[in-house]
Amino acid sequence: MMKLKLLVIPASWIAEDNAAVQASQETANPLSRSQRFNTKKHTQAEIEEAIPDSNVQHANPPWMPYSYTLWHSLIAKSQGLATSHVLKMPSVLCDDLMLLHCSWLRSGRFPSYLLNPLVEDLKSSRTGRKLMSLLDGKQRWFIRLDQMSPKDSPLGGDRPSTTIQEVITKIASSMRAYGNLQWATQAEERPWGENRANVQLILNPWNDKMDPAREFRVFVPPPPFGAQRKRWRLPYHFDVVLQDDGSVQLVELNPFGAMSGCGACLFNWIIDARMLYGLEDAGFAIVLDEPM
């Protein structure tokens, strides 16, 4: 029987890891990811060396089964949302947002000749008319796309959105959101007869109690070789947030695996591979300013 072990990680270790990655950006061979914590997008060779067992299949997992909108009802119920909205983004808007993102990367700003027409075109669409009734400058919303939220946007990506222009500029200045838009144009996982996957914009009421510092990531590895799951056959991980009353709320589901684009948080997909893949005792990791 497997046991659960507590892993206490000093905050200084996280800071040192982040500093090392930041310093590498100024070298001739910059690192694109953390070297100890929250790693992702490993190669097949890396994970096969860590877990050579041929019974474990290593591949870049699909996104569709973990799409936020597929689990939206469950997430909304878990969070007790009184209202929530899912809107299909017009394909032309997605293309324009990708162009706007390229402009942002070049200049760090949004030229008015690109931004203003995009805002007006969106307002004239069916999706835009719905958005105008929600983004009235008063109501506060948490926004995200099916795969990612634009929380990495330097234009308030981690703050509530109240206007259409805020939504556009946050998405267009986010590498995470750009990855979602790009995936939609290239995805093999697309509706039958469509030349791209749909991109959905989700608006949930902003909740000040959704504290990232109290979020936990739970890893559900592949089943042991020969075992069968009757209802769900894919490995996955899900995020939950701890509330003041001790309850937890579901945040999202994501693909599992070292080759996925999903970070391992306080673990490393390669160093901690046997633990994360369920081959050794599980670990419960927390960060403290000072170790116990």
C-alpha positions as CSV (number, residue, x, y, z in Angstrom):
1,M,0.0,0.0,0.0
2,M,1.4,3.4,-1.0
3,K,1.8,6.1,1.5
4,L,1.6,9.9,1.4
5,K,4.6,11.9,2.4
6,L,4.8,15.6,3.2
7,L,7.4,17.6,1.3
8,V,8.2,21.0,2.7
9,I,10.0,23.2,0.2
10,P,11.7,26.4,1.4
11,A,10.6,29.5,-0.4
12,S,14.3,30.3,-1.0
13,W,14.6,27.3,-3.3
14,I,11.8,28.6,-5.5
15,A,13.4,32.0,-5.6
16,E,16.8,30.6,-6.5
17,D,15.2,28.5,-9.3
18,N,13.4,31.5,-10.7
19,A,16.5,33.7,-10.5
20,A,18.5,31.0,-12.3
21,V,16.0,31.0,-15.2
22,Q,15.9,34.8,-15.3
23,A,19.7,35.0,-15.4
24,S,19.8,32.5,-18.3
25,Q,17.7,34.7,-20.4
26,E,20.6,37.1,-20.7
27,T,23.0,34.4,-22.0
28,A,23.6,33.0,-25.5
29,N,21.6,29.9,-24.7
30,P,18.7,31.0,-22.6
31,L,16.6,28.4,-20.7
32,S,12.9,28.4,-21.6
33,R,11.8,26.7,-18.4
34,S,12.6,26.1,-14.8
35,Q,15.2,23.5,-14.1
36,R,13.9,22.2,-10.8
37,F,10.3,23.2,-10.3
38,N,7.2,23.5,-12.5
39,T,8.9,21.9,-15.5
40,K,6.9,21.1,-18.7
41,K,7.3,20.1,-22.3
42,H,10.0,17.6,-21.8
43,T,11.1,15.4,-24.7
44,Q,10.1,11.8,-25.1
45,A,13.7,10.8,-24.6
46,E,13.9,12.6,-21.2
47,I,10.8,10.9,-19.8
48,E,11.6,7.5,-21.2
49,E,15.0,7.6,-19.5
50,A,13.3,8.5,-16.2
51,I,10.6,5.8,-16.7
52,P,12.0,3.1,-19.1
53,D,9.0,0.8,-18.3
54,S,7.4,0.1,-21.7
55,N,4.0,-0.3,-20.0
56,V,3.8,3.5,-19.7
57,Q,3.1,5.2,-23.0
58,H,4.7,8.6,-23.3
59,A,3.2,11.1,-25.8
60,N,2.1,14.7,-26.0
61,P,-1.5,14.4,-24.7
62,P,-4.6,15.9,-26.5
63,W,-6.3,19.0,-25.2
64,M,-9.8,18.4,-26.2
65,P,-10.8,16.0,-23.3
66,Y,-9.7,18.6,-20.8
67,S,-11.3,21.6,-22.4
68,Y,-12.6,24.0,-19.8
69,T,-16.1,24.2,-21.4
70,L,-16.5,20.5,-21.2
71,W,-16.2,20.7,-17.4
72,H,-17.7,24.1,-17.1
73,S,-20.9,23.0,-15.4
74,L,-19.0,21.0,-12.8
75,I,-16.6,23.8,-12.1
76,A,-19.4,26.4,-11.8
77,K,-21.3,24.1,-9.4
78,S,-18.1,23.5,-7.3
79,Q,-17.5,27.3,-7.1
80,G,-21.1,28.1,-6.4
81,L,-21.3,30.5,-9.4
82,A,-24.6,32.2,-9.7
83,T,-23.9,33.1,-13.3
84,S,-21.3,32.3,-15.9
85,H,-21.0,32.8,-19.6
86,V,-19.3,30.8,-22.5
87,L,-19.1,32.7,-25.8
88,K,-17.7,31.3,-29.1
89,M,-15.1,33.7,-30.5
90,P,-15.4,34.5,-34.2
91,S,-12.6,33.0,-36.2
92,V,-11.7,36.4,-37.7
93,L,-11.4,37.8,-34.2
94,C,-8.9,35.0,-33.3
95,D,-6.8,35.9,-36.4
96,D,-6.9,39.6,-35.6
97,L,-5.9,38.9,-32.0
98,M,-2.9,36.9,-33.2
99,L,-1.8,39.8,-35.4
100,L,-2.3,42.2,-32.5
101,H,-0.1,39.9,-30.4
102,C,2.7,40.0,-32.9
103,S,2.5,43.8,-32.9
104,W,2.7,43.7,-29.1
105,L,5.9,41.5,-29.2
106,R,7.6,43.9,-31.6
107,S,6.7,47.2,-29.9
108,G,5.2,46.5,-26.5
109,R,2.1,48.5,-27.4
110,F,-1.0,48.2,-29.5
111,P,-1.3,50.6,-32.5
112,S,-4.6,52.4,-32.5
113,Y,-5.0,51.5,-36.2
114,L,-5.1,47.8,-35.2
115,L,-6.8,47.9,-31.9
116,N,-9.7,50.3,-32.5
117,P,-11.1,48.6,-35.6
118,L,-10.8,45.2,-33.8
119,V,-12.8,46.5,-30.9
120,E,-15.5,48.0,-33.2
121,D,-15.7,44.8,-35.3
122,L,-16.1,42.7,-32.2
123,K,-18.9,45.0,-30.9
124,S,-20.8,44.6,-34.1
125,S,-20.7,40.8,-33.9
126,R,-23.2,38.6,-32.1
127,T,-20.5,37.7,-29.5
128,G,-19.6,41.3,-29.1
129,R,-23.2,42.4,-28.5
130,K,-23.5,39.9,-25.7
131,L,-20.1,41.0,-24.3
132,M,-21.2,44.6,-24.3
133,S,-24.0,43.8,-21.9
134,L,-21.6,42.0,-19.6
135,L,-18.5,44.2,-19.9
136,D,-20.2,47.5,-18.9
137,G,-17.4,49.0,-16.9
138,K,-19.1,48.0,-13.6
139,Q,-19.4,44.2,-13.5
140,R,-16.1,42.5,-12.7
141,W,-15.2,39.2,-14.5
142,F,-12.5,36.6,-14.5
143,I,-11.8,35.8,-18.2
144,R,-10.1,32.8,-19.8
145,L,-10.0,30.8,-23.0
146,D,-10.7,27.0,-23.2
147,Q,-7.0,26.1,-22.5
148,M,-5.6,29.1,-20.6
149,S,-6.3,32.3,-18.9
150,P,-4.3,35.4,-19.8
151,K,-2.9,35.7,-16.3
152,D,0.6,36.3,-17.6
153,S,-0.5,39.5,-19.4
154,P,1.4,42.5,-18.0
155,L,-1.7,44.6,-18.6
156,G,-3.5,43.3,-15.5
157,G,-3.9,39.7,-16.5
158,D,-4.4,38.7,-12.9
159,R,-7.0,41.3,-12.3
160,P,-10.7,41.5,-13.1
161,S,-11.9,42.6,-16.5
162,T,-14.7,45.2,-16.9
163,T,-14.5,46.4,-20.5
164,I,-14.2,44.8,-24.0
165,Q,-11.0,46.7,-24.6
166,E,-9.5,45.2,-21.4
167,V,-10.4,41.7,-22.6
168,I,-8.8,42.2,-26.0
169,T,-5.6,43.8,-24.7
170,K,-5.1,41.1,-22.0
171,I,-5.5,38.3,-24.5
172,A,-3.4,40.0,-27.1
173,S,-0.5,40.6,-24.6
174,S,-0.6,37.1,-23.2
175,M,1.7,34.3,-24.4
176,R,-0.6,31.8,-22.8
177,A,-3.6,33.0,-24.7
178,Y,-1.6,33.3,-27.9
179,G,-0.7,29.6,-27.5
180,N,-4.4,28.7,-27.3
181,L,-5.2,30.8,-30.4
182,Q,-2.3,29.2,-32.3
183,W,-3.4,25.7,-31.2
184,A,-6.9,26.3,-32.6
185,T,-5.5,27.0,-36.1
186,Q,-3.2,24.0,-36.1
187,A,-5.0,21.5,-34.0
188,E,-5.6,18.0,-35.3
189,E,-8.4,17.8,-32.6
190,R,-11.1,19.8,-34.4
191,P,-14.8,19.4,-35.1
192,W,-15.6,17.3,-38.2
193,G,-15.6,19.5,-41.3
194,E,-14.0,22.5,-39.6
195,N,-10.6,23.9,-40.6
196,R,-9.8,24.9,-37.0
197,A,-10.9,24.2,-33.4
198,N,-13.4,26.5,-31.8
199,V,-12.1,29.1,-29.3
200,Q,-14.4,29.8,-26.4
201,L,-14.2,32.9,-24.2
202,I,-15.4,32.2,-20.6
203,L,-16.5,34.9,-18.2
204,N,-16.9,34.0,-14.5
205,P,-17.8,36.5,-11.8
206,W,-14.7,37.7,-10.2
207,N,-14.0,36.2,-6.8
208,D,-11.5,37.9,-4.5
209,K,-11.3,34.7,-2.4
210,M,-9.7,32.7,-5.3
211,D,-6.2,33.1,-3.9
212,P,-3.5,31.5,-6.1
213,A,-1.4,31.0,-3.0
214,R,-4.0,28.6,-1.7
215,E,-4.2,26.5,-4.9
216,F,-3.1,22.9,-5.1
217,R,-2.5,20.7,-8.1
218,V,-3.5,17.1,-7.9
219,F,-1.9,14.5,-10.2
220,V,-3.9,11.5,-11.4
221,P,-1.5,9.2,-13.2
222,P,-2.2,6.5,-15.8
223,P,-3.7,3.3,-14.4
224,P,-1.3,0.4,-13.8
225,F,-0.7,-1.8,-16.8
226,G,-3.6,-4.2,-17.3
227,A,-6.0,-2.1,-15.2
228,Q,-9.1,-0.7,-16.8
229,R,-11.2,2.4,-16.0
230,K,-14.8,2.1,-16.9
231,R,-15.6,5.8,-17.2
232,W,-12.4,7.7,-17.7
233,R,-9.2,6.3,-19.3
234,L,-6.9,9.3,-19.6
235,P,-4.5,10.5,-16.9
236,Y,-5.1,14.1,-15.8
237,H,-4.4,16.6,-13.2
238,F,-6.8,19.1,-11.6
239,D,-6.4,22.3,-9.6
240,V,-8.4,23.1,-6.4
241,V,-8.4,26.2,-4.2
242,L,-8.7,26.0,-0.4
243,Q,-11.4,28.2,1.1
244,D,-11.5,29.9,4.5
245,D,-14.1,27.3,5.8
246,G,-11.8,24.4,4.8
247,S,-13.7,23.4,1.7
248,V,-12.1,23.2,-1.7
249,Q,-13.3,24.3,-5.1
250,L,-12.5,22.9,-8.5
251,V,-10.5,25.4,-10.7
252,E,-9.8,23.4,-13.8
253,L,-8.6,20.1,-15.4
254,N,-5.5,19.7,-17.5
255,P,-3.6,17.1,-19.5
256,F,-1.1,14.9,-17.6
257,G,2.5,14.1,-18.5
258,A,6.0,15.3,-18.8
259,M,5.5,16.0,-22.5
260,S,2.5,18.2,-21.9
261,G,2.5,22.0,-21.7
262,C,1.3,21.8,-18.1
263,G,3.7,22.6,-15.4
264,A,4.5,20.2,-12.5
265,C,4.2,23.1,-10.0
266,L,6.3,22.1,-6.9
267,F,7.6,19.0,-8.7
268,N,9.8,18.2,-11.6
269,W,8.4,15.9,-14.3
270,I,11.7,14.1,-14.7
271,I,13.3,14.2,-11.2
272,D,10.0,13.3,-9.6
273,A,8.7,11.1,-12.5
274,R,8.2,7.9,-10.6
275,M,6.2,9.7,-7.9
276,L,4.1,11.7,-10.3
277,Y,3.4,8.6,-12.5
278,G,2.2,6.6,-9.4
279,L,5.1,4.2,-9.3
280,E,6.3,5.4,-5.8
281,D,4.7,6.8,-2.7
282,A,2.7,10.0,-3.4
283,G,3.9,13.4,-2.1
284,F,2.1,16.4,-0.7
285,A,4.3,19.5,-1.4
286,I,3.9,22.9,0.3
287,V,6.1,26.0,0.3
288,L,7.0,27.7,3.6
289,D,9.1,30.8,4.2
290,E,11.1,28.8,6.7
291,P,11.3,25.0,6.8
292,M,9.7,23.2,9.7
